[in-house]
């Protein structure tokens, strides 16, 4: 790529951003130009990626979860959720922030995608936090960041895919990821508690009567998490089927039982939710187009080869690995990153005698933190679209949670015991195996 072309491309991108051009046109347009003038005109790769996105398994869950999320946001579900959370843990500082982290963690683990969690749960959790006198910036930053804490929990799909690609026993990888996953989740929980104590967000005295009344008030919605979680964990329904069940349940509970959304309002909700879906899918397609260009130009391969030739110390390698994976987490979806990067990094890690299970935990933890790392972390843009907030604002509000997650990531990276203790305690075989 010539210097002149690089300068022109950077100038064009900055100009488009300054003019307020849609994100997908900036990313997709940049990818198209790169394919046209750098990659011998292989623009058809972008069309292939569009088909890849639209035919991906479970893609239908995105519009369904968005629609359900908009329904719950339009109704008074957030108010009922606030009352229930206050009744359960409102006595402790930052109780609703703790609920936000817990709900986001479980949902991300079930769906395998933190972006879906922002879409499906954010519409309920963000209004709930704001209505409960949490600061707007804190609430937006927590909802965007909390979705990243569930990737290491069973039955996370990224862990399964990593195990297959890296030829590591998936069951052992789930066990190895348990302590790091809890550590990530608890770091955000403590952040919420600290914020609640510092700002003196109002707390609620525990009352059995208040708890029973709040449970009765939310009784028609309360079974939904158990249906979805139990169905997926039990193998009775897929994520797409769970999304369908969520929409049906939302329509019945909010429109027919509670009668909080009229037919006219439901049409408006449908239009608004599908506009959001279209914007999100366009961003995903454009991002995959840019990913294809990087793969076509062997950019990941060159980066790994450079590190292999210049680094001889294990801890320096781990530091560089953290940096590379954070960047990769910004630029690529987690599934593409696994397929592209694992075969390249695994042999290098073996040279430094890094436990394959520990490597898997490091790999996935880095990628999920990369999703909220400025300037191009994918979840930042998803959150920006979902909540109609400027992405520059997202850069700012996620900084506290991002710092906490990076510090936690350092502990996970440099203390292998966190990943290997449970496997060793159970006396299980740790070596990578062919699946």
C-alpha positions, -999 to +999 in steps of 0.1 A: +000+000+000+016+033-011+021+061+014+000+085-008-029+060-009-027+055+029-028+092+036-058+097+012-077+068+028-071+080+063-081+115+053-113+102+036-122+082+067-116+111+091-136+134+067-165+109+067-165+108+105-165+146+107-194+148+084-214+123+105-215+095+079-231+062+090-206+038+106-213+010+081-205+033+052-171+042+067-160+007+075-176-009+044-164+018+021-129+016+035-129-022+030-142-018-006-114+007-014-088-015+001-100-045-019-102-025-051-068-008-050-047-031-028-061-066-031-065-068-069-101-059-070-115-087-049-145-067-039-167-098-043-153-110-009-175-084+008-206-098-009-195-133+003-193-119+038-228-105+035-241-140+027-220-154+055-237-131+080-273-135+067-270-173+066-251-177+099-267-201+124-287-183+150-287-150+131-325-149+134-321-145+172-308-109+168-340-093+154-361-114+177-342-105+209-341-068+197-379-069+192-385-084+226-361-060+243-380-030+227-413-045+240-400-048+276-384-013+274-417+002+262-437-015+290-432-010+327-410-041+331-381-020+341-401-005+370-411-040+381-375-052+378-363-022+399-388-031+427-378-068+427-341-060+427-346-035+455-365-061+475-338-087+470-305-069+473-315-032+476-302-031+511-266-034+498-247-005+481-251-007+443-276-035+444-291-028+410-256-025+395-249-060+408-281-073+392-270-057+359-237-076+360-253-109+370-281-108+343-256-098+316-232-125+325-259-153+324-273-140+291-239-137+274-231-173+285-263-186+271-262-168+238-224-168+232-225-131+222-221-101+244-235-079+216-268-098+218-269-092+255-266-054+250-294-056+225-317-079+244-311-068+281-299-033+278-333-020+269-345-031+304-314-026+325-303+009+314-337+025+321-338+006+354-305+020+365-313+055+355-347+055+372-330+042+404-308+074+405-277+059+390-256+084+369-264+082+332-228+078+322-221+051+348-253+032+338-244+033+301-208+023+307-218-006+330-245-020+307-220-019+278-192-035+298-211-060+319-221-080+288-184-090+284-183-110+316-201-141+304-180-154+276-160-177+299-190-193+316-206-226+305-222-231+279-204-203+261-202-211+224-168-193+219-152-218+244-166-247+224-153-234+191-119-226+207-116-261+220-123-276+186-099-253+167-071-256+194-077-293+198-083-289+236-108-309+256-138-286+259-149-299+292-115-292+307-115-258+292-149-250+308-135-261+342-103-241+337-123-210+328-145-211+359-123-192+383-112-165+358-149-161+348-159-156+384-130-132+388-141-111+359-177-110+370-168-102+406-145-074+396-175-056+379-197-065+408-173-049+433-171-019+409-209-015+412-208-019+450-180+007+452-200+031+431-231+026+451-213+032+484-194+062+470-224+080+455-248+069+483-274+056+458-306+051+479-308+017+495-339-002+506-345-019+540-351-056+535-387-066+540-403-100+534-436-084+527-420-061+501-402-091+485-434-111+482-454-081+468-427-075+442-426-111+432-464-111+428-462-080+407-437-095+383-451-130+384-460-131+347-425-121+335-405-139+362-408-174+346-392-162+314-355-165+324-362-200+338-379-211+306-350-197+284-321-208+307-337-242+315-346-248+279-311-241+266-292-258+295-315-288+292-310-290+254-347-286+247-344-255+226-318-236+206-308-200+210-330-190+180-360-210+195-353-193+229-355-159+211-388-169+195-401-180+229-390-147+244-409-127+218-441-147+222-438-144+260-432-106+258-462-102+235-485-122+258-473-107+291-470-071+281-497-067+255-524-091+267-519-096+304-505-063+316-520-045+286-493-018+287-487-016+249-515-009+225-518-022+190-507+012+176-477+014+200-467-022+190-465-012+154-442+017+163-421-006+185-418-030+156-406-003+132-381+011+157-367-023+166-362-033+130-344-001+121-320-009+149-316-045+136-308-032+101-282-008+114-265-035+135-264-060+107-249-035+083-222-028+108-215-065+112-213-070+075-190-041+070-168-053+098-165-088+083-155-072+050-126-054+066-117-086+084-116-104+051-092-078+037-068-083+067-069-120+063-063-118+025-033-096+031-019-120+057-018-091+083-024-114+113+003-139+100+029-111+096+022-098+131+027-132+147+058-139+127+073-106+138+067-115+174+081-150+170+114-136+155+119-108+181+108-122+214+125-148+236+111-141+271+078-158+281+064-128+300+072-104+272+055-128+249+024-128+271+024-090+273+026-088+235-001-114+232-024-093+254-018-063+232-024-082+199-055-099+211-070-067+224-065-052+190-079-083+173-109-082+197-116-046+185-114-055+148-128-090+145-158-109+158-148-135+184-155-165+162-135-152+132-106-143+156-106-178+170-105-194+135-078-170+122-055-165+153-055-198+173-036-219+147-010-191+145-006-185+183-008-220+196+026-232+183+043-201+196+027-205+231+039-241+231+075-229+226+072-209+259+056-239+277+023-221+283-004-245+294-029-250+266-059-245+289-043-213+303-037-201+268-074-207+259-086-186+289-061-158+281-072-158+245-110-156+251-106-131+280-086-108+258-110-109+230-140-101+251-122-071+267-113-061+232-150-058+224-152-026+246-117-013+238-117+021+219-116+032+192-133+003+173-145-022+199-176-037+183-197-035+215-191+002+217-208+006+183-236-018+191-243+001+223-241+034+204-267+022+180-289+005+206-290+035+229-286+063+203-255+076+221-225+091+204-197+066+201-173+092+215-194+092+247-191+054+248-153+058+247-154+079+278-180+060+299-165+026+296-130+037+308-135+028+345-148-007+337-122-011+310-094-004+334-108-029+359-112-056+333-076-050+320-062-053+355-082-085+360-069-097+326-033-091+339-040-113+369-055-141+347-025-139+323+003-139+348-012-162+374-016-196+356-029-211+388-062-193+383-068-214+352-052-247+362-062-250+399-096-267+394-083-291+368-054-301+390-077-303+421-100-327+403-070-347+391-080-344+355-058-348+324-047-314+311-030-321+278-046-309+246-063-337+227-076-342+192-114-339+192 
